[in-house]
Amino acid sequence: MSAAPASTGPASTGPASTGPASTGAASTQAAGPQAVAAGCGAPAGGAAITDAGNQAVVQGRVTKDGSAVGTGYVRLLNGDGEFVAEVPLGEDGGFRFFAAPGTWTLRVLAPGGVRAEQAVAAATGKVVNLEVAV
């Protein structure tokens, strides 16, 4: 029995991905500072989104007394208040969800028992930008 030859071509021969996968009600991405991560050409926290295309994007920043809250999580809850997704806050307090169209609740959880909730409506082709004060 012989081993398969080593590949010298690209790892994938399928079409390139041009956006987030649509595998559920929501996908997530932490939003953070736009510095380039070491060893990678992508901006830390992902690129800023201004055009949602065929996605429903909910993004924003969590602040306390006007300053970023860089430690904690934001949860996405459905209309029944059930957990759907969660992302850690970026250093700048940023967060981002690719949500299904509809009404959602954002729940912020941060150290020291900090908790806040905010309702948001997501729509296909729209980017909703929020500042959640805790």
N, CA, C and O atoms as a GROMACS GRO file, in nm:
protein
  536
    1MET      N    1   0.086  -0.117   0.000
    1MET     CA    2   0.000   0.000   0.000
    1MET      C    3   0.090   0.123   0.000
    1MET      O    4   0.185   0.129   0.078
    2SER      N    5   0.062   0.219  -0.085
    2SER     CA    6   0.145   0.338  -0.091
    2SER      C    7   0.067   0.459  -0.045
    2SER      O    8  -0.056   0.464  -0.054
    3ALA      N    9   0.140   0.558   0.004
    3ALA     CA   10   0.078   0.682   0.050
    3ALA      C   11   0.040   0.768  -0.069
    3ALA      O   12   0.105   0.761  -0.173
    4ALA      N   13  -0.060   0.847  -0.054
    4ALA     CA   14  -0.101   0.939  -0.160
    4ALA      C   15   0.006   1.044  -0.179
    4ALA      O   16   0.069   1.085  -0.081
    5PRO      N   17   0.028   1.090  -0.302
    5PRO     CA   18   0.130   1.193  -0.324
    5PRO      C   19   0.094   1.323  -0.255
    5PRO      O   20  -0.024   1.356  -0.238
    6ALA      N   21   0.196   1.395  -0.215
    6ALA     CA   22   0.175   1.524  -0.151
    6ALA      C   23   0.117   1.622  -0.251
    6ALA      O   24   0.153   1.621  -0.369
    7SER      N   25   0.027   1.705  -0.205
    7SER     CA   26  -0.037   1.803  -0.291
    7SER      C   27   0.056   1.922  -0.311
    7SER      O   28   0.116   1.971  -0.215
    8THR      N   29   0.066   1.968  -0.434
    8THR     CA   30   0.148   2.086  -0.461
    8THR      C   31   0.061   2.203  -0.502
    8THR      O   32   0.112   2.312  -0.528
    9GLY      N   33  -0.068   2.183  -0.508
    9GLY     CA   34  -0.162   2.289  -0.549
    9GLY      C   35  -0.233   2.347  -0.429
    9GLY      O   36  -0.198   2.317  -0.315
   10PRO      N   37  -0.332   2.430  -0.455
   10PRO     CA   38  -0.408   2.492  -0.345
   10PRO      C   39  -0.482   2.386  -0.264
   10PRO      O   40  -0.516   2.280  -0.316
   11ALA      N   41  -0.507   2.417  -0.138
   11ALA     CA   42  -0.573   2.323  -0.048
   11ALA      C   43  -0.718   2.301  -0.087
   11ALA      O   44  -0.773   2.194  -0.059
   12SER      N   45  -0.780   2.396  -0.149
   12SER     CA   46  -0.921   2.384  -0.185
   12SER      C   47  -0.939   2.418  -0.332
   12SER      O   48  -0.883   2.515  -0.383
   13THR      N   49  -1.017   2.335  -0.399
   13THR     CA   50  -1.043   2.362  -0.540
   13THR      C   51  -1.185   2.411  -0.562
   13THR      O   52  -1.225   2.433  -0.676
   14GLY      N   53  -1.260   2.428  -0.454
   14GLY     CA   54  -1.399   2.476  -0.464
   14GLY      C   55  -1.402   2.627  -0.473
   14GLY      O   56  -1.298   2.692  -0.468
   15PRO      N   57  -1.523   2.683  -0.487
   15PRO     CA   58  -1.535   2.828  -0.496
   15PRO      C   59  -1.495   2.896  -0.366
   15PRO      O   60  -1.513   2.841  -0.258
   16ALA      N   61  -1.440   3.013  -0.378
   16ALA     CA   62  -1.399   3.090  -0.262
   16ALA      C   63  -1.521   3.144  -0.190
   16ALA      O   64  -1.621   3.179  -0.252
   17SER      N   65  -1.512   3.151  -0.059
   17SER     CA   66  -1.621   3.208   0.020
   17SER      C   67  -1.616   3.359   0.011
   17SER      O   68  -1.508   3.419   0.018
   18THR      N   69  -1.731   3.422  -0.004
   18THR     CA   70  -1.735   3.568  -0.011
   18THR      C   71  -1.813   3.629   0.103
   18THR      O   72  -1.837   3.750   0.103
   19GLY      N   73  -1.852   3.551   0.200
   19GLY     CA   74  -1.926   3.606   0.312
   19GLY      C   75  -1.940   3.502   0.421
   19GLY      O   76  -1.887   3.392   0.409
   20PRO      N   77  -2.013   3.536   0.528
   20PRO     CA   78  -2.030   3.443   0.639
   20PRO      C   79  -2.118   3.326   0.597
   20PRO      O   80  -2.206   3.340   0.512
   21ALA      N   81  -2.093   3.212   0.657
   21ALA     CA   82  -2.173   3.094   0.628
   21ALA      C   83  -2.313   3.112   0.683
   21ALA      O   84  -2.332   3.176   0.786
   22SER      N   85  -2.410   3.058   0.616
   22SER     CA   86  -2.548   3.065   0.661
   22SER      C   87  -2.588   2.929   0.714
   22SER      O   88  -2.656   2.853   0.646
   23THR      N   89  -2.544   2.896   0.837
   23THR     CA   90  -2.570   2.765   0.892
   23THR      C   91  -2.671   2.767   1.004
   23THR      O   92  -2.703   2.660   1.057
   24GLY      N   93  -2.722   2.880   1.041
   24GLY     CA   94  -2.818   2.885   1.150
   24GLY      C   95  -2.883   3.021   1.156
   24GLY      O   96  -2.875   3.100   1.062
   25ALA      N   97  -2.948   3.046   1.268
   25ALA     CA   98  -3.019   3.172   1.285
   25ALA      C   99  -2.926   3.290   1.291
   25ALA      O  100  -2.961   3.400   1.250
   26ALA      N  101  -2.806   3.268   1.343
   26ALA     CA  102  -2.713   3.380   1.354
   26ALA      C  103  -2.572   3.327   1.354
   26ALA      O  104  -2.546   3.218   1.405
   27SER      N  105  -2.481   3.402   1.297
   27SER     CA  106  -2.340   3.373   1.313
   27SER      C  107  -2.279   3.494   1.380
   27SER      O  108  -2.340   3.602   1.382
   28THR      N  109  -2.160   3.477   1.434
   28THR     CA  110  -2.103   3.584   1.514
   28THR      C  111  -1.963   3.617   1.472
   28THR      O  112  -1.893   3.538   1.409
   29GLN      N  113  -1.922   3.738   1.510
   29GLN     CA  114  -1.785   3.780   1.488
   29GLN      C  115  -1.757   3.891   1.587
   29GLN      O  116  -1.831   3.990   1.593
   30ALA      N  117  -1.651   3.877   1.665
   30ALA     CA  118  -1.614   3.983   1.757
   30ALA      C  119  -1.564   4.101   1.675
   30ALA      O  120  -1.485   4.085   1.582
   31ALA      N  121  -1.609   4.218   1.710
   31ALA     CA  122  -1.563   4.339   1.644
   31ALA      C  123  -1.466   4.408   1.738
   31ALA      O  124  -1.491   4.418   1.858
   32GLY      N  125  -1.357   4.453   1.686
   32GLY     CA  126  -1.258   4.513   1.774
   32GLY      C  127  -1.175   4.613   1.699
   32GLY      O  128  -1.214   4.659   1.592
   33PRO      N  129  -1.058   4.648   1.754
   33PRO     CA  130  -0.972   4.746   1.690
   33PRO      C  131  -0.931   4.699   1.551
   33PRO      O  132  -0.927   4.579   1.525
   34GLN      N  133  -0.901   4.791   1.464
   34GLN     CA  134  -0.868   4.757   1.327
   34GLN      C  135  -0.718   4.740   1.305
   34GLN      O  136  -0.671   4.757   1.193
   35ALA      N  137  -0.643   4.709   1.410
   35ALA     CA  138  -0.501   4.681   1.395
   35ALA      C  139  -0.484   4.546   1.328
   35ALA      O  140  -0.570   4.459   1.340
   36VAL      N  141  -0.373   4.527   1.256
   36VAL     CA  142  -0.347   4.400   1.190
   36VAL      C  143  -0.287   4.304   1.292
   36VAL      O  144  -0.191   4.338   1.361
   37ALA      N  145  -0.343   4.184   1.300
   37ALA     CA  146  -0.294   4.083   1.393
   37ALA      C  147  -0.157   4.034   1.347
   37ALA      O  148  -0.131   4.024   1.227
   38ALA      N  149  -0.069   4.003   1.442
   38ALA     CA  150   0.065   3.954   1.410
   38ALA      C  151   0.056   3.826   1.329
   38ALA      O  152  -0.016   3.734   1.366
   39GLY      N  153   0.131   3.821   1.218
   39GLY     CA  154   0.135   3.701   1.137
   39GLY      C  155   0.016   3.684   1.045
   39GLY      O  156   0.004   3.581   0.979
   40CYS      N  157  -0.072   3.782   1.041
   40CYS     CA  158  -0.193   3.770   0.960
   40CYS      C  159  -0.223   3.905   0.897
   40CYS      O  160  -0.207   4.009   0.961
   41GLY      N  161  -0.268   3.905   0.773
   41GLY     CA  162  -0.299   4.030   0.705
   41GLY      C  163  -0.437   4.083   0.736
   41GLY      O  164  -0.472   4.194   0.693
   42ALA      N  165  -0.517   4.007   0.810
   42ALA     CA  166  -0.654   4.052   0.840
   42ALA      C  167  -0.653   4.147   0.959
   42ALA      O  168  -0.573   4.130   1.051
   43PRO      N  169  -0.741   4.246   0.958
   43PRO     CA  170  -0.750   4.336   1.074
   43PRO      C  171  -0.801   4.261   1.195
   43PRO      O  172  -0.890   4.177   1.183
   44ALA      N  173  -0.746   4.291   1.313
   44ALA     CA  174  -0.793   4.230   1.436
   44ALA      C  175  -0.939   4.266   1.457
   44ALA      O  176  -0.977   4.382   1.441
   45GLY      N  177  -1.020   4.168   1.491
   45GLY     CA  178  -1.162   4.193   1.515
   45GLY      C  179  -1.244   4.194   1.388
   45GLY      O  180  -1.367   4.207   1.395
   46GLY      N  181  -1.183   4.180   1.273
   46GLY     CA  182  -1.257   4.178   1.147
   46GLY      C  183  -1.267   4.316   1.086
   46GLY      O  184  -1.246   4.417   1.153
   47ALA      N  185  -1.298   4.318   0.960
   47ALA     CA  186  -1.311   4.444   0.887
   47ALA      C  187  -1.442   4.513   0.922
   47ALA      O  188  -1.542   4.447   0.952
   48ALA      N  189  -1.442   4.644   0.919
   48ALA     CA  190  -1.564   4.719   0.944
   48ALA      C  191  -1.666   4.688   0.836
   48ALA      O  192  -1.631   4.677   0.718
   49ILE      N  193  -1.791   4.674   0.875
   49ILE     CA  194  -1.897   4.644   0.779
   49ILE      C  195  -1.987   4.766   0.765
   49ILE      O  196  -2.043   4.815   0.863
   50THR      N  197  -1.999   4.816   0.643
   50THR     CA  198  -2.088   4.929   0.617
   50THR      C  199  -2.199   4.890   0.520
   50THR      O  200  -2.302   4.957   0.514
   51ASP      N  201  -2.178   4.782   0.443
   51ASP     CA  202  -2.278   4.733   0.349
   51ASP      C  203  -2.308   4.589   0.384
   51ASP      O  204  -2.220   4.503   0.374
   52ALA      N  205  -2.430   4.561   0.424
   52ALA     CA  206  -2.467   4.427   0.469
   52ALA      C  207  -2.492   4.330   0.356
   52ALA      O  208  -2.498   4.209   0.379
   53GLY      N  209  -2.507   4.379   0.233
   53GLY     CA  210  -2.536   4.289   0.121
   53GLY      C  211  -2.665   4.214   0.148
   53GLY      O  212  -2.770   4.276   0.168
   54ASN      N  213  -2.659   4.082   0.148
   54ASN     CA  214  -2.779   4.002   0.173
   54ASN      C  215  -2.785   3.950   0.316
   54ASN      O  216  -2.854   3.852   0.344
   55GLN      N  217  -2.712   4.014   0.406
   55GLN     CA  218  -2.708   3.976   0.547
   55GLN      C  219  -2.786   4.075   0.632
   55GLN      O  220  -2.815   4.187   0.588
   56ALA      N  221  -2.821   4.034   0.754
   56ALA     CA  222  -2.877   4.123   0.855
   56ALA      C  223  -2.771   4.135   0.964
   56ALA      O  224  -2.746   4.038   1.036
   57VAL      N  225  -2.709   4.251   0.976
   57VAL     CA  226  -2.595   4.269   1.067
   57VAL      C  227  -2.636   4.356   1.186
   57VAL      O  228  -2.694   4.464   1.169
   58VAL      N  229  -2.604   4.308   1.304
   58VAL     CA  230  -2.624   4.385   1.428
   58VAL      C  231  -2.485   4.397   1.490
   58VAL      O  232  -2.423   4.297   1.525
   59GLN      N  233  -2.438   4.520   1.503
   59GLN     CA  234  -2.305   4.542   1.559
   59GLN      C  235  -2.307   4.666   1.646
   59GLN      O  236  -2.399   4.746   1.639
   60GLY      N  237  -2.206   4.679   1.727
   60GLY     CA  238  -2.200   4.797   1.811
   60GLY      C  239  -2.086   4.791   1.908
   60GLY      O  240  -1.988   4.720   1.890
   61ARG      N  241  -2.103   4.870   2.015
   61ARG     CA  242  -2.000   4.889   2.115
   61ARG      C  243  -2.065   4.900   2.250
   61ARG      O  244  -2.170   4.962   2.264
   62VAL      N  245  -2.004   4.839   2.350
   62VAL     CA  246  -2.052   4.846   2.487
   62VAL      C  247  -1.966   4.946   2.562
   62VAL      O  248  -1.843   4.938   2.560
   63THR      N  249  -2.032   5.040   2.629
   63THR     CA  250  -1.959   5.145   2.702
   63THR      C  251  -2.011   5.157   2.845
   63THR      O  252  -2.125   5.120   2.876
   64LYS      N  253  -1.924   5.211   2.930
   64LYS     CA  254  -1.962   5.246   3.067
   64LYS      C  255  -1.904   5.384   3.093
   64LYS      O  256  -1.782   5.402   3.086
   65ASP      N  257  -1.988   5.479   3.124
   65ASP     CA  258  -1.946   5.618   3.147
   65ASP      C  259  -1.867   5.673   3.028
   65ASP      O  260  -1.773   5.750   3.046
   66GLY      N  261  -1.906   5.632   2.907
   66GLY     CA  262  -1.842   5.681   2.785
   66GLY      C  263  -1.716   5.609   2.741
   66GLY      O  264  -1.663   5.637   2.634
   67SER      N  265  -1.667   5.516   2.825
   67SER     CA  266  -1.546   5.440   2.791
   67SER      C  267  -1.582   5.298   2.750
   67SER      O  268  -1.681   5.242   2.797
   68ALA      N  269  -1.500   5.240   2.663
   68ALA     CA  270  -1.524   5.104   2.615
   68ALA      C  271  -1.516   5.003   2.729
   68ALA      O  272  -1.431   5.014   2.817
   69VAL      N  273  -1.605   4.905   2.725
   69VAL     CA  274  -1.599   4.790   2.815
   69VAL      C  275  -1.538   4.678   2.731
   69VAL      O  276  -1.605   4.622   2.644
   70GLY      N  277  -1.412   4.645   2.757
   70GLY     CA  278  -1.340   4.549   2.674
   70GLY      C  279  -1.340   4.408   2.726
   70GLY      O  280  -1.281   4.319   2.664
   71THR      N  281  -1.404   4.384   2.839
   71THR     CA  282  -1.410   4.250   2.896
   71THR      C  283  -1.556   4.215   2.921
   71THR      O  284  -1.627   4.286   2.992
   72GLY      N  285  -1.600   4.106   2.863
   72GLY     CA  286  -1.737   4.061   2.882
   72GLY      C  287  -1.789   3.996   2.755
   72GLY      O  288  -1.712   3.965   2.664
   73TYR      N  289  -1.919   3.975   2.751
   73TYR     CA  290  -1.983   3.906   2.640
   73TYR      C  291  -2.113   3.976   2.603
   73TYR      O  292  -2.175   4.044   2.685
   74VAL      N  293  -2.154   3.957   2.479
   74VAL     CA  294  -2.288   3.999   2.435
   74VAL      C  295  -2.358   3.874   2.385
   74VAL      O  296  -2.304   3.800   2.302
   75ARG      N  297  -2.477   3.852   2.434
   75ARG     CA  298  -2.558   3.739   2.391
   75ARG      C  299  -2.670   3.788   2.302
   75ARG      O  300  -2.721   3.898   2.319
   76LEU      N  301  -2.707   3.704   2.208
   76LEU     CA  302  -2.820   3.730   2.120
   76LEU      C  303  -2.931   3.634   2.160
   76LEU      O  304  -2.914   3.512   2.157
   77LEU      N  305  -3.047   3.691   2.200
   77LEU     CA  306  -3.161   3.612   2.244
   77LEU      C  307  -3.275   3.628   2.144
   77LEU      O  308  -3.297   3.738   2.091
   78ASN      N  309  -3.347   3.520   2.118
   78ASN     CA  310  -3.458   3.528   2.023
   78ASN      C  311  -3.581   3.591   2.088
   78ASN      O  312  -3.576   3.634   2.203
   79GLY      N  313  -3.691   3.596   2.015
   79GLY     CA  314  -3.814   3.659   2.063
   79GLY      C  315  -3.872   3.594   2.187
   79GLY      O  316  -3.948   3.658   2.260
   80ASP      N  317  -3.836   3.467   2.213
   80ASP     CA  318  -3.882   3.397   2.333
   80ASP      C  319  -3.784   3.412   2.448
   80ASP      O  320  -3.804   3.355   2.555
   81GLY      N  321  -3.676   3.490   2.426
   81GLY     CA  322  -3.576   3.510   2.530
   81GLY      C  323  -3.476   3.397   2.541
   81GLY      O  324  -3.401   3.389   2.638
   82GLU      N  325  -3.475   3.307   2.441
   82GLU     CA  326  -3.383   3.195   2.444
   82GLU      C  327  -3.250   3.230   2.379
   82GLU      O  328  -3.246   3.304   2.280
   83PHE      N  329  -3.143   3.176   2.434
   83PHE     CA  330  -3.007   3.198   2.387
   83PHE      C  331  -2.990   3.146   2.244
   83PHE      O  332  -3.031   3.034   2.213
   84VAL      N  333  -2.929   3.229   2.157
   84VAL     CA  334  -2.900   3.189   2.019
   84VAL      C  335  -2.750   3.194   1.992
   84VAL      O  336  -2.695   3.102   1.931
   85ALA      N  337  -2.683   3.299   2.037
   85ALA     CA  338  -2.540   3.315   2.008
   85ALA      C  339  -2.477   3.405   2.113
   85ALA      O  340  -2.545   3.476   2.187
   86GLU      N  341  -2.343   3.401   2.118
   86GLU     CA  342  -2.267   3.485   2.212
   86GLU      C  343  -2.132   3.519   2.151
   86GLU      O  344  -2.070   3.434   2.085
   87VAL      N  345  -2.085   3.642   2.172
   87VAL     CA  346  -1.951   3.682   2.129
   87VAL      C  347  -1.881   3.754   2.244
   87VAL      O  348  -1.946   3.824   2.322
   88PRO      N  349  -1.749   3.739   2.253
   88PRO     CA  350  -1.674   3.818   2.350
   88PRO      C  351  -1.662   3.961   2.298
   88PRO      O  352  -1.661   3.984   2.177
   89LEU      N  353  -1.652   4.055   2.389
   89LEU     CA  354  -1.630   4.194   2.350
   89LEU      C  355  -1.487   4.212   2.300
   89LEU      O  356  -1.394   4.150   2.352
   90GLY      N  357  -1.470   4.297   2.199
   90GLY     CA  358  -1.338   4.335   2.154
   90GLY      C  359  -1.277   4.434   2.253
   90GLY      O  360  -1.347   4.483   2.342
   91GLU      N  361  -1.150   4.464   2.237
   91GLU     CA  362  -1.083   4.560   2.326
   91GLU      C  363  -1.152   4.695   2.326
   91GLU      O  364  -1.148   4.768   2.425
   92ASP      N  365  -1.215   4.729   2.214
   92ASP     CA  366  -1.286   4.856   2.203
   92ASP      C  367  -1.433   4.845   2.244
   92ASP      O  368  -1.511   4.937   2.220
   93GLY      N  369  -1.472   4.732   2.304
   93GLY     CA  370  -1.610   4.710   2.345
   93GLY      C  371  -1.698   4.664   2.230
   93GLY      O  372  -1.820   4.653   2.245
   94GLY      N  373  -1.636   4.636   2.115
   94GLY     CA  374  -1.713   4.604   1.995
   94GLY      C  375  -1.764   4.461   1.990
   94GLY      O  376  -1.706   4.370   2.049
   95PHE      N  377  -1.875   4.444   1.917
   95PHE     CA  378  -1.934   4.313   1.894
   95PHE      C  379  -2.005   4.315   1.758
   95PHE      O  380  -2.035   4.422   1.705
   96ARG      N  381  -2.031   4.196   1.704
   96ARG     CA  382  -2.102   4.186   1.576
   96ARG      C  383  -2.174   4.052   1.566
   96ARG      O  384  -2.118   3.948   1.598
   97PHE      N  385  -2.299   4.056   1.521
   97PHE     CA  386  -2.376   3.936   1.492
   97PHE      C  387  -2.427   3.944   1.349
   97PHE      O  388  -2.466   4.052   1.303
   98PHE      N  389  -2.428   3.831   1.279
   98PHE     CA  390  -2.498   3.817   1.152
   98PHE      C  391  -2.624   3.741   1.190
   98PHE      O  392  -2.621   3.619   1.207
   99ALA      N  393  -2.735   3.813   1.202
   99ALA     CA  394  -2.859   3.757   1.254
   99ALA      C  395  -2.961   3.735   1.144
   99ALA      O  396  -2.953   3.795   1.037
  100ALA      N  397  -3.056   3.651   1.173
  100ALA     CA  398  -3.171   3.637   1.083
  100ALA      C  399  -3.257   3.762   1.100
  100ALA      O  400  -3.256   3.823   1.207
  101PRO      N  401  -3.331   3.801   0.998
  101PRO     CA  402  -3.420   3.916   1.012
  101PRO      C  403  -3.520   3.892   1.126
  101PRO      O  404  -3.568   3.780   1.144
  102GLY      N  405  -3.550   3.997   1.200
  102GLY     CA  406  -3.647   3.985   1.309
  102GLY      C  407  -3.607   4.068   1.428
  102GLY      O  408  -3.513   4.147   1.423
  103THR      N  409  -3.682   4.049   1.536
  103THR     CA  410  -3.657   4.122   1.660
  103THR      C  411  -3.576   4.034   1.754
  103THR      O  412  -3.609   3.918   1.777
  104TRP      N  413  -3.470   4.091   1.808
  104TRP     CA  414  -3.377   4.022   1.896
  104TRP      C  415  -3.357   4.103   2.023
  104TRP      O  416  -3.390   4.222   2.028
  105THR      N  417  -3.302   4.039   2.125
  105THR     CA  418  -3.258   4.108   2.246
  105THR      C  419  -3.109   4.084   2.262
  105THR      O  420  -3.063   3.970   2.253
  106LEU      N  421  -3.034   4.191   2.284
  106LEU     CA  422  -2.892   4.180   2.316
  106LEU      C  423  -2.880   4.183   2.468
  106LEU      O  424  -2.939   4.268   2.534
  107ARG      N  425  -2.804   4.090   2.523
  107ARG     CA  426  -2.779   4.088   2.668
  107ARG      C  427  -2.628   4.100   2.688
  107ARG      O  428  -2.552   4.015   2.642
  108VAL      N  429  -2.586   4.204   2.757
  108VAL     CA  430  -2.445   4.227   2.788
  108VAL      C  431  -2.418   4.173   2.927
  108VAL      O  432  -2.492   4.200   3.022
  109LEU      N  433  -2.310   4.095   2.938
  109LEU     CA  434  -2.264   4.042   3.066
  109LEU      C  435  -2.117   4.080   3.081
  109LEU      O  436  -2.034   4.046   2.996
  110ALA      N  437  -2.085   4.150   3.189
  110ALA     CA  438  -1.948   4.195   3.212
  110ALA      C  439  -1.912   4.172   3.358
  110ALA      O  440  -2.000   4.155   3.442
  111PRO      N  441  -1.781   4.172   3.389
  111PRO     CA  442  -1.737   4.150   3.527
  111PRO      C  443  -1.803   4.247   3.626
  111PRO      O  444  -1.840   4.359   3.590
  112GLY      N  445  -1.816   4.202   3.749
  112GLY     CA  446  -1.874   4.285   3.853
  112GLY      C  447  -2.026   4.281   3.852
  112GLY      O  448  -2.090   4.369   3.910
  113GLY      N  449  -2.084   4.180   3.788
  113GLY     CA  450  -2.230   4.168   3.785
  113GLY      C  451  -2.297   4.265   3.690
  113GLY      O  452  -2.418   4.285   3.698
  114VAL      N  453  -2.220   4.326   3.602
  114VAL     CA  454  -2.276   4.422   3.506
  114VAL      C  455  -2.361   4.346   3.405
  114VAL      O  456  -2.318   4.246   3.348
  115ARG      N  457  -2.484   4.395   3.386
  115ARG     CA  458  -2.576   4.331   3.292
  115ARG      C  459  -2.667   4.438   3.234
  115ARG      O  460  -2.717   4.525   3.306
  116ALA      N  461  -2.688   4.432   3.104
  116ALA     CA  462  -2.778   4.524   3.037
  116ALA      C  463  -2.846   4.451   2.922
  116ALA      O  464  -2.789   4.357   2.866
  117GLU      N  465  -2.966   4.494   2.886
  117GLU     CA  466  -3.037   4.436   2.773
  117GLU      C  467  -3.088   4.547   2.684
  117GLU      O  468  -3.123   4.655   2.731
  118GLN      N  469  -3.091   4.518   2.554
  118GLN     CA  470  -3.143   4.615   2.457
  118GLN      C  471  -3.208   4.538   2.343
  118GLN      O  472  -3.150   4.445   2.288
  119ALA      N  473  -3.330   4.579   2.307
  119ALA     CA  474  -3.400   4.518   2.194
  119ALA      C  475  -3.347   4.579   2.064
  119ALA      O  476  -3.308   4.695   2.060
  120VAL      N  477  -3.345   4.497   1.958
  120VAL     CA  478  -3.297   4.543   1.828
  120VAL      C  479  -3.373   4.469   1.719
  120VAL      O  480  -3.407   4.352   1.734
  121ALA      N  481  -3.399   4.538   1.610
  121ALA     CA  482  -3.463   4.476   1.493
  121ALA      C  483  -3.359   4.463   1.383
  121ALA      O  484  -3.295   4.561   1.345
  122ALA      N  485  -3.342   4.341   1.332
  122ALA     CA  486  -3.248   4.314   1.224
  122ALA      C  487  -3.326   4.295   1.095
  122ALA      O  488  -3.433   4.235   1.094
  123ALA      N  489  -3.271   4.348   0.984
  123ALA     CA  490  -3.336   4.336   0.854
  123ALA      C  491  -3.231   4.304   0.748
  123ALA      O  492  -3.120   4.356   0.751
  124THR      N  493  -3.268   4.219   0.655
  124THR     CA  494  -3.177   4.182   0.546
  124THR      C  495  -3.132   4.307   0.472
  124THR      O  496  -3.213   4.393   0.438
  125GLY      N  497  -3.000   4.316   0.446
  125GLY     CA  498  -2.945   4.429   0.374
  125GLY      C  499  -2.915   4.550   0.460
  125GLY      O  500  -2.872   4.653   0.409
  126LYS      N  501  -2.938   4.540   0.590
  126LYS     CA  502  -2.917   4.653   0.682
  126LYS      C  503  -2.810   4.622   0.784
  126LYS      O  504  -2.796   4.508   0.830
  127VAL      N  505  -2.733   4.725   0.820
  127VAL     CA  506  -2.637   4.719   0.930
  127VAL      C  507  -2.693   4.806   1.041
  127VAL      O  508  -2.712   4.926   1.023
  128VAL      N  509  -2.720   4.744   1.156
  128VAL     CA  510  -2.769   4.818   1.273
  128VAL      C  511  -2.649   4.843   1.362
  128VAL      O  512  -2.584   4.748   1.407
  129ASN      N  513  -2.618   4.970   1.390
  129ASN     CA  514  -2.508   5.008   1.478
  129ASN      C  515  -2.565   5.058   1.610
  129ASN      O  516  -2.650   5.146   1.612
  130LEU      N  517  -2.518   5.000   1.720
  130LEU     CA  518  -2.569   5.034   1.852
  130LEU      C  519  -2.456   5.072   1.946
  130LEU      O  520  -2.344   5.024   1.932
  131GLU      N  521  -2.488   5.156   2.041
  131GLU     CA  522  -2.401   5.174   2.157
  131GLU      C  523  -2.483   5.134   2.276
  131GLU      O  524  -2.588   5.192   2.303
  132VAL      N  525  -2.436   5.032   2.348
  132VAL     CA  526  -2.506   4.981   2.465
  132VAL      C  527  -2.432   5.031   2.589
  132VAL      O  528  -2.318   4.992   2.614
  133ALA      N  529  -2.497   5.116   2.664
  133ALA     CA  530  -2.439   5.172   2.786
  133ALA      C  531  -2.477   5.082   2.904
  133ALA      O  532  -2.592   5.044   2.921
  134VAL      N  533  -2.375   5.049   2.985
  134VAL     CA  534  -2.399   4.964   3.103
  134VAL      C  535  -2.375   5.042   3.230
  134VAL      O  536  -2.390   4.988   3.339
   0.00000   0.00000   0.00000
